[in-house]
Amino acid sequence: MRTTLMLTMCAGALAAETWTGTVVDVMCKGRDLASHTRECALQCAKGGFGLVLGDGTFVKFNESGNARTLAQLKKLDREKDLKAKVNGERKGDVIAVQSIEFQ
């Protein structure tokens, strides 16, 4: 049983990936990212968050990812340039966020 648990944990760790991009709320995903603010993201938090990747692709966060992002945004001391590193598992156009770190 211990071996099975270890293999399961390792398989889960291997499935996780890391992305970097700009965090934006779903309602503002098509707008100019350079002018998007932390305050706007907080006001539009009910719609959820996602990450705009370097190629312009928008990938939504799952519910727990939205909660993690909101908690981090509330602590963030800058108003713009919401770049972050996100670790999780991508399934289609949604990332099951395991961690988020604003850079």
Stockholm file with secondary structure:
# STOCKHOLM 1.0

chainA/1-103         MRTTLMLTMCAGALAAETWTGTVVDVMCKGRDLASHTRECALQCAKGGFGLVLGDGTFVKFNESGNARTLAQLKKLDREKDLKAKVNGERKGDVIAVQSIEFQ
#=GR chainA/1-103 SS CHHHHHHHHHHHHHHCEEEEEEEEEGGGTTSCGGGCCHHHHHHTGGGCEEEECTTSCEEEECHHHHHHHHHHHHHCCCSSCCEEEEEEEEETTEEEEEEEEEC
#=GC SS_cons         CHHHHHHHHHHHHHHCEEEEEEEEEGGGTTSCGGGCCHHHHHHTGGGCEEEECTTSCEEEECHHHHHHHHHHHHHCCCSSCCEEEEEEEEETTEEEEEEEEEC
//
